[in-house]
Amino acid sequence: MTHLKQFQFHKPLIVCITLFMIISAMTIYSAMTYLPSYLGNLALKQLAWYGIGWIIVIIILFLSNRKIFQYVWYIYITNIMLLLLLLVIGDPINGSKCWFIIPGVGSIQPSEFMKIAMILTASIITGNWVKSLKKQPTLRQELSFLGKILGIWLIPSILTFLEPDTGAVFIYTIILISILWASPLRKRWFLIGGVLIMILVGAFLGIYFLKQELFVEIFGTDLFYRIDRLLDWKNGTGMQLENSLTAIGSSGILGHGYNHTPIYFPESGTDFIFAVYASNFGLLGSLLLLLLIFYFDFQILQMAKNTSNVTEKFVIAGILGMLVYQQFQNIGMTLGILPITGITLPFISYGGSSLLSYMIIIGILLNIYHESHKTIN
């Protein structure tokens, strides 16, 4: 058991999370201007989730990563069972079965915790594979490894896609690619995978654009409308995007002022939280937030350089890949340069499940820093 008095804390990381917490609560409070009153005070709820998150961080510090890694398969299987259970008894919200509704608590989204399970499980498999290699991996060894790692990705991806939650599937994929890229797997596999993906996506979109009746017959109307919504961004149309661009574009250098969000758009506290922040604090405030996010990511990257534990390097690769993708995707979609996929901005957007999953990540990262610091000293 790790004693907190002897623990080596990564102070810049803790400062970043504290600033994220303040920014998140302030921006969510501003977003409440256009949110229905029955949702309650989401800013206070977000602070409560942060409080629970810090308790989880402390628990993880006491457990240590070594103990967590020992139970990684139990964590993975538990999350798979939750995704299965969600499809059976989940409460549909806006046509999607993505949440368990718990009276008095709120909604719990299993796919958020599946991301953590994916990072840990894929990192353990990759770390064990690397440790078993005595030289450059053979074709047979690479194929065996790829079969295992793709199986780990495929099962939750299918279950999550059926909810449907396309955004989470994208994140699972980014996590996997990030870990594989950091491994000694020969880069030709990425070229082969890229070509195969382009062929499949090309055929998929070809049927969508040229044979829409056949597309609906094969994949169903639900997927058709999901793809249609995903591609709306290319025309710059849709109330969400148009209002987001108006809010950001009219904010100027200093913004409209705190708690002055001049225009309504759906999901203002979650998917479009950056638009609310930018409309309040303008170009200068947005640049400061982007610098804080960059500094936070850079500190995580430095951890990867300083740790000697192979498995933990892959854990950091998966975490960093996931965070950077979500940051780019969320901010990009509010600016109209990327499709709207329903992906939130880590540590800023409202959401209990997502925030708790990120705080689990913080606990794991603090453990990595502590262990590497002990090794250095």
PyMOL commands that set and color helices and strands:
alter all, ss='L'
color gray80, all
select helices_A, chain A and resi 4-6+11-34+37-39+42-63+65-70+72-89+110-132+139-161+166-182+188-210+212-219+221-235+239-249+273-306+310-334+352-376
alter helices_A, ss='H'
color red, helices_A
select strands_A, chain A and resi 100-102+106-108
alter strands_A, ss='S'
color yellow, strands_A
deselect
rebuild
show_as cartoon
